[in-house]
Amino acid sequence: MWLLYLVGALSVAYLLAFIYLALTAPRITPGDPIEIYRDPDAPNYSMIVASVPA
């Protein structure tokens, strides 16, 4: 019986957390720039040319 109460309490907590995050999330509007945070010292892997042995 206690396991049923525990599962019910966890599901209610999950739903409350979901509702809180849905209501407090920043609004995304079309046309806003996408903010991508990248380390400026990170290596640029797209510039590495792979040499294939013949």
LOMI-859380 format. One record per atom (N, C-alpha, C): residue number from 1; residue in one letter; chain; x, y, z. Coordinates in steps of 0.1 Angstrom, whole numbers, padded with zeros to 4 digits. Layout:
BEGIN
NUM|a|A|X|Y|Z
...
***
This chain:
BEGIN
1|m|A|0008|-0012|0000
1|m|A|0000|0000|0000
1|m|A|0009|0013|0000
2|w|A|0020|0012|0008
2|w|A|0028|0024|0009
2|w|A|0036|0026|-0005
3|l|A|0038|0016|-0012
3|l|A|0045|0017|-0025
3|l|A|0035|0024|-0035
4|l|A|0022|0022|-0034
4|l|A|0013|0029|-0042
4|l|A|0012|0044|-0039
5|y|A|0013|0047|-0026
5|y|A|0013|0061|-0022
5|y|A|0026|0068|-0027
6|l|A|0037|0061|-0026
6|l|A|0050|0066|-0030
6|l|A|0050|0069|-0045
7|v|A|0045|0060|-0053
7|v|A|0044|0062|-0068
7|v|A|0034|0073|-0071
8|g|A|0023|0074|-0064
8|g|A|0014|0085|-0066
8|g|A|0020|0099|-0063
9|a|A|0027|0099|-0051
9|a|A|0034|0112|-0047
9|a|A|0045|0116|-0057
10|l|A|0052|0106|-0062
10|l|A|0063|0109|-0072
10|l|A|0057|0114|-0085
11|s|A|0045|0108|-0089
11|s|A|0039|0113|-0102
11|s|A|0033|0127|-0100
12|v|A|0028|0130|-0089
12|v|A|0022|0144|-0086
12|v|A|0034|0154|-0086
13|a|A|0045|0150|-0079
13|a|A|0057|0159|-0079
13|a|A|0062|0161|-0093
14|y|A|0063|0151|-0101
14|y|A|0067|0152|-0115
14|y|A|0058|0161|-0123
15|l|A|0045|0160|-0122
15|l|A|0036|0168|-0129
15|l|A|0037|0183|-0124
16|l|A|0039|0185|-0111
16|l|A|0040|0199|-0106
16|l|A|0053|0205|-0112
17|a|A|0064|0197|-0112
17|a|A|0076|0203|-0117
17|a|A|0075|0206|-0132
18|f|A|0068|0197|-0140
18|f|A|0066|0200|-0154
18|f|A|0058|0212|-0156
19|i|A|0047|0214|-0149
19|i|A|0039|0226|-0150
19|i|A|0047|0239|-0146
20|y|A|0055|0238|-0136
20|y|A|0063|0249|-0131
20|y|A|0073|0253|-0143
21|l|A|0080|0243|-0148
21|l|A|0090|0246|-0159
21|l|A|0083|0251|-0171
22|a|A|0071|0246|-0174
22|a|A|0064|0250|-0186
22|a|A|0059|0265|-0185
23|l|A|0055|0269|-0173
23|l|A|0051|0283|-0171
23|l|A|0062|0293|-0169
24|t|A|0073|0289|-0165
24|t|A|0084|0298|-0162
24|t|A|0095|0298|-0173
25|a|A|0093|0290|-0184
25|a|A|0103|0289|-0194
25|a|A|0104|0302|-0202
26|p|A|0115|0306|-0207
26|p|A|0116|0318|-0216
26|p|A|0108|0316|-0229
27|r|A|0101|0326|-0233
27|r|A|0093|0326|-0245
27|r|A|0102|0327|-0257
28|i|A|0100|0318|-0267
28|i|A|0108|0318|-0279
28|i|A|0098|0324|-0290
29|t|A|0103|0334|-0297
29|t|A|0095|0340|-0308
29|t|A|0103|0339|-0321
30|p|A|0096|0337|-0332
30|p|A|0102|0335|-0345
30|p|A|0111|0348|-0348
31|g|A|0123|0345|-0353
31|g|A|0131|0356|-0357
31|g|A|0142|0360|-0347
32|d|A|0140|0355|-0334
32|d|A|0150|0357|-0324
32|d|A|0163|0349|-0328
33|p|A|0175|0355|-0325
33|p|A|0187|0348|-0328
33|p|A|0188|0336|-0318
34|i|A|0194|0325|-0323
34|i|A|0197|0314|-0315
34|i|A|0210|0316|-0308
35|e|A|0210|0315|-0294
35|e|A|0222|0317|-0286
35|e|A|0229|0304|-0284
36|i|A|0240|0302|-0290
36|i|A|0248|0290|-0288
36|i|A|0261|0294|-0281
37|y|A|0262|0288|-0269
37|y|A|0274|0291|-0261
37|y|A|0285|0280|-0264
38|r|A|0296|0285|-0269
38|r|A|0307|0276|-0273
38|r|A|0320|0282|-0267
39|d|A|0329|0273|-0263
39|d|A|0341|0277|-0257
39|d|A|0350|0282|-0269
40|p|A|0355|0295|-0268
40|p|A|0362|0300|-0279
40|p|A|0376|0293|-0281
41|d|A|0381|0286|-0271
41|d|A|0393|0279|-0272
41|d|A|0392|0265|-0277
42|a|A|0380|0261|-0280
42|a|A|0377|0247|-0284
42|a|A|0383|0245|-0298
43|p|A|0388|0233|-0301
43|p|A|0393|0231|-0315
43|p|A|0382|0230|-0325
44|n|A|0386|0235|-0337
44|n|A|0376|0235|-0348
44|n|A|0378|0222|-0356
45|y|A|0370|0212|-0354
45|y|A|0372|0199|-0360
45|y|A|0368|0199|-0375
46|s|A|0360|0209|-0380
46|s|A|0356|0209|-0394
46|s|A|0368|0214|-0403
47|m|A|0378|0219|-0397
47|m|A|0390|0223|-0405
47|m|A|0400|0212|-0407
48|i|A|0398|0201|-0400
48|i|A|0408|0190|-0401
48|i|A|0405|0182|-0413
49|v|A|0415|0181|-0422
49|v|A|0414|0173|-0434
49|v|A|0419|0159|-0432
50|a|A|0410|0150|-0434
50|a|A|0414|0136|-0432
50|a|A|0420|0131|-0444
51|s|A|0432|0125|-0443
51|s|A|0440|0119|-0454
51|s|A|0437|0105|-0454
52|v|A|0432|0100|-0466
52|v|A|0429|0086|-0467
52|v|A|0441|0079|-0474
53|p|A|0446|0069|-0468
53|p|A|0458|0062|-0475
53|p|A|0453|0055|-0488
54|a|A|0462|0056|-0498
54|a|A|0458|0051|-0511
54|a|A|0462|0036|-0512
***
